[in-house]
Every structure is written in structure tokens, then in C-alpha cells.
Amino acid sequence: QIRNDIYIPDKLIIDTKYKIRSNNDGLKAGVSQADLYQMVSYAIRRKCSNVLLLYPDAINRLNTPATFQIPSDMLLNSIFIQVQNIDISFSDLHEADFLMMSRVRKLSPLFI
């Protein structure tokens, strides 16, 4: 059962994590191996080579964007996993949807 958060057919898979990226040396850009395996499985299952993995923004934590290129014999192209942080705070509930969509659009060139 595939349960990614958002799927834009043939363009992009977006998955959100509700945990803070870690600075542990054992992790790649603060992303756990399990999260990367999960994104690769989503990409292969959906036959989509672009994945956007979102983490909440955090003060004094790892917030640097990262990109992983993973060769795949199952897809024509490599799998590209973009790792980004996004500010999930807002002050006006009525503007929350608009605000979050505008923040997500800024993160991926595939929305343009």
C-alpha cells in the first residue's frame, strides 16, 4: 500500500515528515536511510523520478536543502529526491491553505 502524501501524476511525489532532521553523522543530510528507502519505493511504485521530501523548519537545526540522485534500473531516469524544510507556522487560520501552497511552490521548480 503506497501512502505518500501528495502525488502529481507523472511529475512529482511529495511526502512530509513530522520530525526534525538530525545532525547525526550516520545520516545523510539529516535524512534517515529508512526515509530514503521509502522515497525510492514510492518513486518506483508510481514510476515517477521526482520526489520532494519535506521536513518542518526548526531553529538551530539542519535546514540546508539537499538532493539525492539514485540510479534506478526500474525507471528510465535516475530518482531525484529533493530534501527541503518548510515553515509550517502561520498566524491566521483563514490564510493557512494559501500560505502553505505558496511556500510549497517555492520549493520545487516542478510547480512552475
C-alpha positions as CSV (number, residue, x, y, z in Angstrom):
1,Q,0.0,0.0,0.0
2,I,1.5,3.3,-1.1
3,R,0.7,6.2,1.2
4,N,2.7,9.2,0.0
5,D,1.1,12.5,1.0
6,I,0.7,14.1,-2.5
7,Y,1.1,12.7,-5.9
8,I,1.0,14.8,-9.1
9,P,0.8,12.1,-11.8
10,D,3.9,11.7,-13.9
11,K,5.5,14.8,-12.3
12,L,6.1,14.7,-8.5
13,I,5.7,12.8,-5.3
14,I,5.6,14.9,-2.1
15,D,6.0,13.3,1.3
16,T,6.1,15.1,4.6
17,K,7.8,14.1,7.7
18,Y,6.7,15.3,11.1
19,K,10.1,15.1,12.7
20,I,13.2,17.3,12.8
21,R,16.1,16.5,10.6
22,S,19.0,15.3,12.7
23,N,22.7,16.4,12.6
24,N,23.8,12.8,13.4
25,D,26.9,11.8,11.4
26,G,25.2,8.5,10.5
27,L,22.6,10.3,8.5
28,K,22.8,11.8,5.0
29,A,21.9,15.5,5.2
30,G,19.8,14.7,8.3
31,V,17.7,12.1,6.4
32,S,17.5,8.5,7.7
33,Q,18.2,5.6,5.5
34,A,14.7,4.3,6.1
35,D,13.2,7.6,4.8
36,L,15.4,7.4,1.6
37,Y,14.3,3.7,1.1
38,Q,10.7,4.8,1.5
39,M,11.0,7.6,-1.1
40,V,12.7,5.2,-3.6
41,S,9.9,2.7,-3.2
42,Y,7.3,5.4,-3.8
43,A,9.2,6.5,-6.9
44,I,9.4,3.0,-8.3
45,R,5.8,2.1,-7.5
46,R,4.5,5.4,-9.1
47,K,7.0,5.3,-11.9
48,C,7.9,8.9,-11.0
49,S,11.5,10.0,-10.8
50,N,11.0,13.3,-8.8
51,V,10.4,13.2,-5.1
52,L,10.1,16.1,-2.7
53,L,10.7,15.2,0.9
54,L,9.5,17.9,3.3
55,Y,10.6,18.4,7.0
56,P,9.4,21.1,9.3
57,D,11.6,24.1,9.7
58,A,13.4,24.3,13.1
59,I,15.5,26.9,14.7
60,N,19.2,25.8,15.2
61,R,18.6,22.6,13.4
62,L,19.7,21.2,10.0
63,N,17.8,23.2,7.4
64,T,20.1,23.0,4.4
65,P,18.4,21.7,1.2
66,A,19.8,18.5,-0.2
67,T,19.3,16.4,-3.4
68,F,20.0,12.7,-3.8
69,Q,20.3,11.2,-7.2
70,I,19.7,7.4,-7.1
71,P,20.3,5.3,-10.2
72,S,17.3,3.0,-11.0
73,D,17.2,0.1,-13.4
74,M,13.4,0.1,-12.9
75,L,12.9,3.6,-14.2
76,L,14.2,5.2,-17.4
77,N,15.8,8.0,-15.3
78,S,17.5,8.3,-12.0
79,I,15.4,9.0,-9.0
80,F,15.9,12.6,-7.7
81,I,14.9,13.1,-4.1
82,Q,14.9,16.8,-3.0
83,V,15.0,17.3,0.7
84,Q,13.7,20.7,1.9
85,N,12.5,22.2,5.1
86,I,9.3,24.3,5.2
87,D,8.0,26.8,7.7
88,I,4.7,25.3,8.9
89,S,3.8,28.2,11.2
90,F,1.0,30.7,10.4
91,S,-0.9,33.3,12.4
92,D,-4.2,33.4,10.5
93,L,-6.1,30.1,10.1
94,H,-8.1,31.6,7.1
95,E,-4.9,32.1,5.2
96,A,-3.2,28.8,6.1
97,D,-4.0,26.9,2.9
98,F,-2.9,29.8,0.6
99,L,0.3,30.4,2.7
100,M,1.3,26.7,2.7
101,M,0.7,26.3,-1.0
102,S,2.8,29.4,-1.8
103,R,5.6,28.0,0.4
104,V,5.5,24.6,-1.2
105,R,5.5,26.2,-4.7
106,K,8.7,28.0,-3.9
107,L,10.4,24.7,-3.0
108,S,10.0,22.8,-6.3
109,P,10.7,24.0,-9.8
110,L,8.2,21.4,-11.0
111,F,5.3,23.6,-9.8
112,I,6.3,26.5,-12.2
